[in-house]
Amino acid sequence: MISTGNYGKYDTSLEFSDWRFSAAAVGIMKYLQYNDMDFYIYDYDDDEENDYEYKKDAIYYNKKDILDENKYLDFAEHFFSDKFHHKRVIALLDSDNFDTEKIKKINDTLKANVIMKKIFANIKFNGENKDEIINLIQDNRYEIIKETYRNAKSMYANFCNINSIFSNSQEICRLLGYNVDLGKKKKSLGFNWNYDTYVYNDVFEFDYIPFAFTRTRDVFFINNNFNAKELLKSNENIDLNYFNDNEKKNMRKELFFSSSKNAKYIDYEVEIISKQREYDYFETMFIRDEAIRIFNAIDDMKDENIVNALSNPCKYGKLDYLPILNMIVDSIINLLHLDPVIDKLLKDVENEHGYLISQLIRINILLYKENYETMENKGDKSNKIARVIATANEVNKKLRIDKSNKIISYKNKLISCLVFKDYDRFCSILLQLATYSSVSFGFAYDLFEDFEKNKNLAYAFVNALNYKELGQNKEENKNEK
């Protein structure tokens, strides 16, 4: 919510009534800091006595300071510095020697988007007219910035209707997902087809929302709006960490699996707003304390196995790839078991997912709230998961290569039982395998007692039941025979 009035030396108050105003506040604070302009946020450490009751969940500034379009565009050029084609051209021209390849690259960049084609329609770089190109850029700089910024899906167009930039409050919110075509849908928006009953909220300050989000491909904003100081701090720290090479950063990985790298920004319940370029809407994730506990527990394991497993491309079938990291993070945030993901990977006969599944089981145990005598001591024989894997490996050795089809057959039957949740049959097949291999399955008692609670033991056994994982070669097999 935005209010105007007398707030000491400020005339505008912006309160964090929902995430849009929080994000606008962060963008405005970054802009004002860049331009060395004053604003006020409540600070618990501030011992000054003020004549005005400043709210902790608001910022105070002068409206005129955010209305200068050229200053706004200067900041946009600074904030998204690696996205502007004219800046790339200037960087490429910073030389006295130009070979054929470099000249071609400069000319391609001069035609990189509509506004660049318009400005440089009748001119090409030939290796000797550097000053002419630079002067054209300087003369048309603000037009280039504005048109590039508002039309690029990596900048303004990812957040707002491109025709709304620099406009005052409109009949409909400028943000994507909130914005509709009034010409076609105006009547349907209000109650009983009466548009006068429709409640909308749009302010000029929403133009600053793009500066609040990260500069990665999938953008994030942490709505830590308990007070303005913490709100700015949370999003400034994230933003600074991703200034370089940001397109390649996966924010889900860095937000939730990198606390050991000093990239931990969330330590209590908080709302996170995300936006993917492919979709014309924003998504909300609410990070609960229990989810934070799981992310922290993963970090406390003190190894990179989980991070490495989730970071690698996950091929599925012959052609598809699964967004495995996003799937796992979303499952943890929503406190959903990973059973469907593990079942899906177990069914994939085209690819080997043993290592990935073993790491997903570790996460799944946390989601099941089962400890199994801690997961850190992977070699500890008292560890149930380790004992299950040892049992599966013993079965693998007993049935050896010449009877490997039996292992595959039993494994497929057990996978089928897990997928279709036929746990009685799973236990029956397990007993058959124990008899056939003459191996004692101590963990089976836990499954007989409560299969659902101990399902991760079943997953660990089936995942380890694979003769290929023995690392046997032909010479080994010959010697054993």
C-alpha positions as CSV (number, residue, x, y, z in Angstrom):
1,M,0.0,0.0,0.0
2,I,1.3,3.5,-0.9
3,S,0.4,6.6,1.1
4,T,1.4,10.3,0.6
5,G,1.7,12.8,3.4
6,N,4.2,14.5,5.7
7,Y,6.8,12.0,6.9
8,G,9.5,14.4,8.0
9,K,11.6,15.1,4.9
10,Y,9.8,12.4,2.9
11,D,6.4,12.6,1.2
12,T,5.6,8.9,0.4
13,S,5.2,5.7,2.4
14,L,5.2,2.3,0.9
15,E,4.0,-0.5,3.2
16,F,4.5,-4.2,2.5
17,S,0.9,-5.1,2.2
18,D,1.6,-8.0,-0.2
19,W,4.6,-9.4,-2.1
20,R,4.2,-7.0,-5.0
21,F,4.7,-4.0,-2.7
22,S,7.6,-5.7,-0.9
23,A,9.3,-6.4,-4.2
24,A,8.7,-2.8,-5.4
25,A,10.2,-1.6,-2.2
26,V,13.4,-3.6,-2.7
27,G,13.7,-2.4,-6.3
28,I,13.2,1.2,-5.2
29,M,15.8,0.9,-2.4
30,K,18.4,-0.5,-4.8
31,Y,17.7,2.3,-7.2
32,L,17.9,5.0,-4.6
33,Q,21.1,3.6,-3.2
34,Y,22.6,3.5,-6.7
35,N,21.7,7.2,-7.2
36,D,22.8,8.2,-3.7
37,M,19.3,9.4,-2.8
38,D,17.8,9.5,0.6
39,F,15.2,7.1,1.9
40,Y,14.3,5.9,5.4
41,I,13.8,2.4,6.8
42,Y,13.1,1.5,10.4
43,D,16.2,0.3,12.2
44,Y,16.1,-1.3,15.7
45,D,19.7,-0.1,16.2
46,D,18.7,3.5,15.5
47,D,18.8,5.4,18.8
48,E,17.5,8.7,17.3
49,E,14.2,10.0,18.5
50,N,12.0,10.8,15.5
51,D,9.0,13.1,15.4
52,Y,7.2,10.6,13.3
53,E,6.1,7.0,14.0
54,Y,7.9,5.2,11.2
55,K,6.6,1.6,10.6
56,K,9.1,-1.2,10.5
57,D,7.4,-2.8,7.5
58,A,7.5,0.2,5.2
59,I,10.0,2.5,3.4
60,Y,9.8,6.3,3.2
61,Y,11.1,8.3,0.2
62,N,10.3,11.3,-2.0
63,K,8.1,10.5,-5.0
64,K,10.0,12.9,-7.3
65,D,13.2,10.8,-6.8
66,I,11.7,7.8,-8.6
67,L,10.0,9.6,-11.5
68,D,13.0,10.4,-13.6
69,E,12.8,8.1,-16.6
70,N,16.5,8.6,-17.7
71,K,17.8,7.8,-14.2
72,Y,15.5,4.7,-14.2
73,L,17.0,3.6,-17.5
74,D,20.6,4.3,-16.3
75,F,19.9,2.0,-13.4
76,A,18.3,-0.7,-15.6
77,E,21.4,-0.6,-17.8
78,H,23.6,-1.0,-14.7
79,F,21.4,-3.7,-13.1
80,F,21.1,-5.8,-16.3
81,S,24.5,-4.8,-17.7
82,D,25.2,-8.1,-19.4
83,K,21.9,-8.1,-21.3
84,F,22.3,-5.0,-23.4
85,H,23.6,-5.4,-27.0
86,H,24.9,-1.9,-27.2
87,K,27.2,-2.5,-24.2
88,R,28.6,-5.6,-25.9
89,V,29.3,-3.6,-29.1
90,I,31.2,-0.9,-27.1
91,A,33.2,-3.7,-25.4
92,L,34.0,-5.3,-28.7
93,L,35.0,-1.9,-30.2
94,D,37.5,-1.3,-27.4
95,S,40.4,-2.3,-29.6
96,D,42.5,-1.1,-32.5
97,N,42.8,-4.4,-34.3
98,F,39.8,-6.0,-35.9
99,D,39.9,-9.3,-37.8
100,T,37.2,-10.7,-40.0
101,E,35.6,-12.8,-37.3
102,K,35.4,-9.8,-34.8
103,I,33.9,-7.5,-37.5
104,K,31.3,-10.1,-38.2
105,K,30.5,-10.5,-34.5
106,I,30.1,-6.7,-34.1
107,N,27.8,-6.5,-37.1
108,D,25.7,-9.4,-35.9
109,T,25.3,-7.6,-32.5
110,L,24.3,-4.4,-34.2
111,K,21.3,-6.3,-35.6
112,A,20.6,-8.3,-32.5
113,N,17.1,-6.9,-31.8
114,V,14.5,-4.6,-33.4
115,I,15.8,-1.3,-31.9
116,M,19.4,-2.1,-32.9
117,K,18.3,-2.9,-36.4
118,K,16.4,0.4,-36.6
119,I,19.3,2.5,-35.3
120,F,22.0,0.7,-37.5
121,A,19.8,0.0,-40.5
122,N,22.0,2.0,-42.9
123,I,25.4,1.4,-41.4
124,K,27.8,-1.5,-41.0
125,F,31.1,-1.7,-39.1
126,N,34.0,-2.1,-41.5
127,G,36.9,-2.0,-39.1
128,E,37.6,1.7,-39.6
129,N,34.3,3.5,-38.6
130,K,34.5,2.8,-34.8
131,D,33.8,6.4,-33.8
132,E,30.7,6.6,-36.0
133,I,29.2,3.5,-34.4
134,I,30.0,4.7,-30.8
135,N,28.5,8.2,-31.6
136,L,25.3,6.6,-32.9
137,I,25.0,4.5,-29.7
138,Q,25.6,7.6,-27.5
139,D,23.0,9.7,-29.5
140,N,20.4,7.0,-29.2
141,R,21.4,5.4,-25.9
142,Y,18.2,6.0,-23.9
143,E,15.9,4.8,-26.8
144,I,18.1,1.6,-27.1
145,I,18.0,1.0,-23.4
146,K,14.2,1.5,-23.1
147,E,13.2,-0.6,-26.1
148,T,15.7,-3.4,-25.2
149,Y,14.7,-3.4,-21.6
150,R,11.0,-3.4,-21.9
151,N,10.9,-6.0,-24.7
152,A,13.5,-8.5,-23.4
153,K,12.1,-11.6,-21.7
154,S,15.1,-11.5,-19.4
155,M,14.2,-8.1,-18.2
156,Y,10.9,-6.0,-18.0
157,A,8.9,-8.3,-20.3
158,N,9.4,-11.2,-17.9
159,F,7.5,-9.3,-15.2
160,C,5.1,-6.7,-16.7
161,N,3.0,-5.8,-19.7
162,I,5.5,-4.1,-22.0
163,N,3.1,-1.3,-22.8
164,S,2.8,-0.3,-19.1
165,I,6.3,1.0,-18.5
166,F,6.4,4.5,-17.0
167,S,2.6,4.6,-16.8
168,N,0.8,5.8,-13.7
169,S,-1.8,3.7,-12.0
170,Q,-3.9,1.9,-14.5
171,E,-7.3,0.1,-14.6
172,I,-5.6,-3.2,-14.3
173,C,-2.3,-4.4,-12.6
174,R,0.7,-4.2,-15.0
175,L,2.2,-7.4,-13.6
176,L,2.0,-10.6,-15.7
177,G,-0.5,-13.0,-14.2
178,Y,-2.5,-10.0,-12.9
179,N,-2.8,-8.3,-16.2
180,V,-5.7,-9.0,-18.6
181,D,-7.0,-7.6,-21.9
182,L,-9.7,-5.2,-20.8
183,G,-11.1,-5.0,-24.3
184,K,-12.0,-8.7,-24.2
185,K,-12.5,-9.6,-20.6
186,K,-13.5,-6.4,-18.7
187,K,-17.1,-7.4,-18.0
188,S,-16.1,-10.9,-16.8
189,L,-13.7,-9.5,-14.1
190,G,-16.3,-8.1,-11.7
191,F,-18.9,-9.8,-9.6
192,N,-22.2,-10.5,-11.6
193,W,-20.5,-9.1,-14.7
194,N,-20.2,-5.7,-13.1
195,Y,-16.6,-4.3,-13.5
196,D,-17.3,-1.6,-10.9
197,T,-17.1,-4.4,-8.3
198,Y,-13.6,-5.5,-9.4
199,V,-10.8,-4.6,-7.0
200,Y,-7.5,-4.0,-8.7
201,N,-4.2,-2.6,-7.6
202,D,-1.6,-0.9,-9.8
203,V,0.9,1.7,-9.0
204,F,3.9,3.3,-10.8
205,E,6.2,1.7,-8.2
206,F,5.5,-1.7,-9.7
207,D,7.9,-0.8,-12.5
208,Y,10.7,-1.3,-9.9
209,I,9.8,-4.9,-9.3
210,P,12.3,-6.4,-11.9
211,F,15.1,-5.0,-9.8
212,A,14.0,-7.0,-6.7
213,F,14.4,-10.4,-8.3
214,T,17.6,-12.4,-9.0
215,R,19.2,-12.1,-12.4
216,T,19.1,-15.8,-13.1
217,R,17.0,-17.5,-15.7
218,D,14.4,-18.6,-13.2
219,V,14.1,-15.6,-11.0
220,F,13.4,-15.5,-7.2
221,F,12.4,-12.9,-4.7
222,I,12.5,-13.6,-0.9
223,N,9.6,-11.9,0.7
224,N,11.2,-11.6,4.1
225,N,9.0,-8.6,5.0
226,F,9.2,-8.6,8.8
227,N,11.0,-5.3,8.5
228,A,12.5,-3.3,5.6
229,K,16.1,-3.8,6.7
230,E,15.9,-7.6,6.6
231,L,13.9,-7.5,3.4
232,L,16.6,-5.6,1.6
233,K,19.4,-7.5,3.2
234,S,18.0,-10.9,2.2
235,N,17.6,-9.9,-1.5
236,E,20.8,-7.9,-1.7
237,N,22.9,-10.8,-0.5
238,I,21.4,-13.1,-3.1
239,D,21.7,-10.6,-5.8
240,L,25.3,-9.8,-5.3
241,N,26.2,-13.5,-5.3
242,Y,24.8,-13.9,-8.8
243,F,26.0,-10.8,-10.5
244,N,28.4,-12.7,-12.8
245,D,27.5,-15.7,-15.0
246,N,24.0,-15.6,-13.6
247,E,22.2,-17.3,-16.5
248,K,23.9,-20.6,-15.6
249,K,23.0,-20.5,-12.0
250,N,20.3,-22.8,-10.7
251,M,18.6,-20.8,-7.9
252,R,17.0,-23.9,-6.4
253,K,20.4,-25.5,-5.9
254,E,22.0,-22.4,-4.6
255,L,19.2,-21.4,-2.3
256,F,18.6,-24.8,-0.7
257,F,21.7,-26.9,-1.1
258,S,24.6,-24.4,-0.7
259,S,24.7,-23.3,2.9
260,S,28.1,-24.9,3.2
261,K,29.2,-22.3,0.6
262,N,27.9,-19.4,2.6
263,A,24.9,-19.0,0.4
264,K,22.3,-19.7,3.1
265,Y,19.6,-17.1,3.1
266,I,16.7,-18.8,4.7
267,D,16.7,-19.8,8.3
268,Y,13.0,-19.4,9.2
269,E,9.6,-19.6,7.6
270,V,9.4,-17.3,4.6
271,E,7.6,-16.7,1.4
272,I,9.5,-17.0,-1.9
273,I,8.1,-15.7,-5.2
274,S,9.5,-17.3,-8.4
275,K,9.0,-16.6,-12.1
276,Q,10.0,-18.8,-15.0
277,R,10.3,-17.1,-18.4
278,E,8.2,-19.8,-20.1
279,Y,5.1,-18.9,-18.0
280,D,3.1,-15.6,-17.8
281,Y,2.5,-15.9,-14.0
282,F,4.4,-15.8,-10.7
283,E,4.5,-18.8,-8.3
284,T,4.6,-18.7,-4.6
285,M,6.6,-21.1,-2.4
286,F,6.1,-21.0,1.3
287,I,9.2,-22.5,3.1
288,R,8.0,-24.1,6.3
289,D,10.3,-24.7,9.3
290,E,10.1,-28.5,8.7
291,A,11.4,-28.0,5.1
292,I,14.2,-25.8,6.4
293,R,15.1,-28.5,8.9
294,I,15.4,-31.0,6.0
295,F,17.6,-28.7,3.9
296,N,19.8,-28.1,7.0
297,A,20.0,-31.8,7.7
298,I,21.1,-32.4,4.1
299,D,23.8,-29.8,4.5
300,D,24.9,-31.3,7.9
301,M,25.7,-34.6,6.1
302,K,29.0,-32.8,5.1
303,D,29.3,-34.4,1.7
304,E,28.6,-33.4,-1.9
305,N,27.0,-36.6,-3.0
306,I,23.5,-35.3,-2.9
307,V,24.3,-32.0,-4.6
308,N,26.3,-33.8,-7.3
309,A,23.6,-36.3,-8.0
310,L,20.9,-33.6,-8.3
311,S,23.1,-31.3,-10.4
312,N,23.8,-33.7,-13.2
313,P,21.4,-34.0,-16.1
314,C,18.9,-36.8,-15.5
315,K,18.2,-38.7,-18.8
316,Y,14.9,-40.5,-18.8
317,G,14.0,-43.0,-21.5
318,K,15.7,-42.6,-24.8
319,L,15.1,-38.9,-25.4
320,D,13.7,-37.2,-22.3
321,Y,15.4,-35.5,-19.4
322,L,13.9,-34.9,-16.0
323,P,14.2,-31.6,-14.1
324,I,15.3,-33.7,-11.1
325,L,16.6,-30.8,-9.0
326,N,13.4,-28.8,-9.3
327,M,11.3,-32.0,-8.6
328,I,13.2,-32.7,-5.4
329,V,13.3,-29.1,-4.1
330,D,9.5,-28.8,-4.7
331,S,8.9,-32.1,-3.0
332,I,10.9,-31.0,0.1
333,I,9.2,-27.6,0.2
334,N,5.8,-29.2,0.0
335,L,6.9,-32.0,2.4
336,L,6.0,-34.7,-0.1
337,H,7.7,-38.1,-0.1
338,L,10.0,-38.9,-3.0
339,D,8.3,-42.2,-3.6
340,P,6.8,-41.2,-7.0
341,V,10.2,-39.9,-8.3
342,I,12.0,-43.0,-7.1
343,D,9.4,-45.3,-8.6
344,K,9.7,-43.5,-11.9
345,L,13.5,-43.8,-11.9
346,L,13.4,-47.5,-11.0
347,K,11.1,-48.2,-14.0
348,D,13.5,-46.6,-16.4
349,V,15.2,-49.5,-18.1
350,E,17.0,-47.3,-20.6
351,N,19.3,-45.6,-18.1
352,E,21.1,-46.5,-14.9
353,H,20.0,-44.3,-12.0
354,G,21.5,-46.3,-9.1
355,Y,23.7,-43.5,-7.7
356,L,20.9,-40.9,-8.0
357,I,18.3,-43.2,-6.4
358,S,20.7,-43.9,-3.5
359,Q,20.9,-40.2,-2.8
360,L,17.2,-39.7,-3.1
361,I,16.6,-42.4,-0.6
362,R,18.7,-40.4,1.9
363,I,16.5,-37.4,1.4
364,N,13.4,-39.6,1.5
365,I,14.4,-40.9,4.9
366,L,14.4,-37.3,6.2
367,L,10.9,-36.7,4.7
368,Y,9.7,-39.9,6.4
369,K,11.3,-38.5,9.6
370,E,13.2,-41.8,10.0
371,N,16.7,-41.6,11.3
372,Y,18.0,-45.2,10.9
373,E,20.7,-44.5,13.4
374,T,22.0,-41.5,11.3
375,M,23.0,-41.5,7.7
376,E,26.4,-40.0,8.1
377,N,28.2,-43.3,8.9
378,K,27.6,-45.0,5.6
379,G,30.1,-47.7,6.4
380,D,28.7,-48.5,9.9
381,K,27.3,-52.0,9.9
382,S,24.8,-50.9,12.6
383,N,23.3,-48.6,10.0
384,K,20.1,-50.2,8.7
385,I,20.5,-48.8,5.2
386,A,24.1,-50.0,5.0
387,R,23.0,-53.4,6.2
388,V,20.3,-53.6,3.5
389,I,22.8,-52.6,0.8
390,A,25.2,-55.2,2.2
391,T,22.5,-57.9,2.0
392,A,21.7,-57.0,-1.6
393,N,25.4,-57.1,-2.6
394,E,25.6,-60.6,-1.0
395,V,22.6,-61.7,-3.1
396,N,24.4,-60.2,-6.2
397,K,27.5,-62.3,-5.4
398,K,25.6,-65.5,-4.8
399,L,23.8,-65.3,-8.1
400,R,26.8,-64.2,-10.1
401,I,26.9,-63.4,-13.8
402,D,25.9,-66.8,-15.2
403,K,22.6,-66.4,-13.3
404,S,22.2,-62.6,-13.6
405,N,18.9,-63.0,-15.4
406,K,17.5,-64.2,-12.1
407,I,18.6,-60.9,-10.4
408,I,17.0,-58.9,-13.1
409,S,13.8,-60.9,-12.9
410,Y,13.5,-60.6,-9.2
411,K,14.4,-56.9,-9.3
412,N,11.7,-56.2,-11.9
413,K,9.1,-58.1,-9.9
414,L,10.0,-56.1,-6.8
415,I,9.9,-52.8,-8.7
416,S,6.4,-53.7,-10.0
417,C,5.2,-54.4,-6.5
418,L,6.5,-51.0,-5.3
419,V,5.0,-49.1,-8.2
420,F,1.6,-50.7,-7.7
421,K,1.9,-50.6,-3.9
422,D,1.4,-54.3,-3.6
423,Y,3.4,-54.7,-0.5
424,D,2.2,-58.1,0.5
425,R,3.4,-59.5,-2.8
426,F,6.7,-57.6,-2.3
427,C,7.2,-59.4,1.0
428,S,6.3,-62.7,-0.6
429,I,8.8,-62.3,-3.5
430,L,11.4,-61.1,-0.9
431,L,11.0,-64.4,0.9
432,Q,11.4,-66.4,-2.3
433,L,14.6,-64.5,-3.1
434,A,15.9,-65.1,0.4
435,T,15.3,-68.9,0.0
436,Y,16.7,-69.0,-3.6
437,S,19.9,-67.1,-2.7
438,S,20.3,-68.7,0.8
439,V,20.9,-65.2,2.2
440,S,19.4,-64.0,5.5
441,F,17.2,-60.8,5.0
442,G,17.3,-59.4,8.5
443,F,15.7,-56.1,7.4
444,A,12.6,-58.0,6.2
445,Y,11.2,-58.0,9.7
446,D,10.8,-54.2,9.6
447,L,8.9,-54.5,6.3
448,F,6.6,-57.2,7.7
449,E,5.9,-55.1,10.7
450,D,5.2,-51.7,9.0
451,F,6.0,-51.6,5.2
452,E,4.9,-47.9,4.7
453,K,7.1,-46.7,7.5
454,N,10.1,-48.6,6.4
455,K,9.6,-48.3,2.6
456,N,13.0,-46.7,2.2
457,L,14.6,-50.0,3.2
458,A,12.8,-51.7,0.3
459,Y,13.9,-48.9,-2.0
460,A,17.5,-49.3,-0.9
461,F,17.4,-53.1,-1.3
462,V,15.9,-53.0,-4.8
463,N,18.3,-50.2,-5.9
464,A,21.3,-52.2,-4.8
465,L,20.1,-55.4,-6.4
466,N,22.1,-55.1,-9.6
467,Y,24.9,-57.4,-10.6
468,K,26.4,-54.6,-12.8
469,E,27.3,-52.7,-9.7
470,L,29.7,-55.4,-8.6
471,G,32.4,-54.0,-10.9
472,Q,33.1,-57.5,-12.3
473,N,35.1,-57.9,-15.4
474,K,35.6,-61.0,-17.6
475,E,38.8,-62.0,-16.0
476,E,37.2,-61.9,-12.5
477,N,34.4,-64.1,-13.7
478,K,36.8,-66.6,-15.3
479,N,38.8,-66.9,-12.1
480,E,35.8,-67.4,-10.0
481,K,34.5,-70.2,-12.2
